[in-house]
Amino acid sequence: MYYFIGIKGTGMSALACILHDAGNEVVGSDLPKHFFTEQPLIDRNIPIYDFSKDNIKDDMIVIIGNAFLEDFEEVVAARNNPTCTCYRYHEFLGHFLHDYHSICIAGSHGKTTTTGLAAAMLGYNEPIGYLIGDGTGYLNPEAKDFVLESDEFRRHFLAYEPDYAVITNIDWDHVDYFKTNEDYVYSYQQFVDKSKKAVIAWGQDPYTRTLKTSVPVYYYGEKDNDDVQAINIVEDTDRMSFDVLFKGELFGHFELPFVGHHLLLNSLAVITIGILKGYSSQNIEAGLKTFEGVKRRFKIEENGENIYIDDYAHHPTEVKITLQAVRLRYPDKKIVAIFKPHRTGRVYHFAEDFAAALSLADEVGVCEFTSIDDYDPEADIKIDYLANFIENAHVFHESDEDAKVLKEMGPAVYVFMSSKDIYPFKEKLKDLQS
């Protein structure tokens, strides 16, 4: 039996579904409140218990979520039971990937969407398995390839030995662990050192070209020195088109139903995977067109004159990219940004960058820290610390009264951004405007 401590976590829920679908008995525990990742677990009748050390039974294989430290009661019970085998999430995946040709997609931003795009493209062309960091997991019994979102958090991606390592960008994050930008970049050097066949990286990132590796590196982007280059780019409010050169020669023309320049770059990364796999441009394009998005990444709902966008953005660069994409898609509408940060350390270090990114919106609201792993002892701040950097920012506590304040800002495009549970606040606003 597999037991998941923190089964509603994004990667954890996806892995639980994969193991269940492979015929294993799977159970787990988590907080009783709703998470967007839990519906696939419910659909499979996977039991979810409240946390208790008594949940741990003999002979379990226990998989521990990242948010749970070694002094957490279930972790203590599992570690102290000699009949239990314990893994951290990334440790288990490192063992799991040994049976597959692995494509590990890393990067400070865009790795979830890029993994989703890769899963769509590859799955169109062959049986595969995939684990996406939005809680989605799937494994075809005939799969030889497995696509995995690979997180640099505390160097966890070093548990993997990818055949293909993809790096979307390198932008300093997780400042509570990586105390310097140099150490953060070095973790990516360690990651590519483990790649067995090739590295695929965004060519315009200031750090990817500094990485040294013994395997071939394929850069993608928009410059003449990129191996996979997009030219003749046309971006509209509901689609994009471009030609792709591979090693300077025309590979194919692509027309995709995506909006936002970041999706062009993510698509180029996946096109590079397809080229290395030997797929035709037509089959790569057809596979990309099957992509229906990933959970909590630019998910759009319309309600008359009001539009609600739910996005996972939690770093200044991601906030900026998200709001730029909103402005491209809705150039004539008022934009209201509502941001709920995760980790006080990140906000403390990047407050000015967050303020600049959020100020791309017409109105800005910031929400209190609420997550169990928000607080960094070296950054003892409240949300007012960030609000003070933003002119006329609203501080929200996600209350009914706060939802009424948001309502009065409409009609507007409301952009809710957080890696945590901001979506109940969005639902309060929707109810008022329905």
Buried (B, 14 or more C-beta within 10 A) or exposed (E): EBBBBBBBBBBBBBBBBBBBBEEEEBBBBBEEEEBBBBEBBEEEEBEBBEBEEEBBBEEBBBBBBBBBEEEBBBBBBBBEBEEBBBBBBBBBBBEBBEEBBBBBBBBBBBBBBBBBBBBBBBBBBBEBBBBBBBBBBBBBEEBEBBBBBBBBBBBBBBBBBBBBBBBBBBBBBBBBBBEEBEEBBBBBBEBBBBBEBBBBBBBBBEBBEEBEBEBEBBBBBBEEEBBBBBEEEEBEEEEBBBBBBBEEEEBBEBEBEBBBBBBBBBBBBBBBBBBBBEBEBEBBBBBBBEBEBBBBBBBBEEBEEBBBBBBBBBBBBBBBBBBBBBBBBBEEBBBBBBBBBBBBBBBBBBBEBBBBBBBBBEBBBBBBBBBEEBBBEEBEBEBEBBBEBBEEBBBBEBEEEBBEBBBEBBEBBBBBBBBBBBBEBBEBBBEBBE
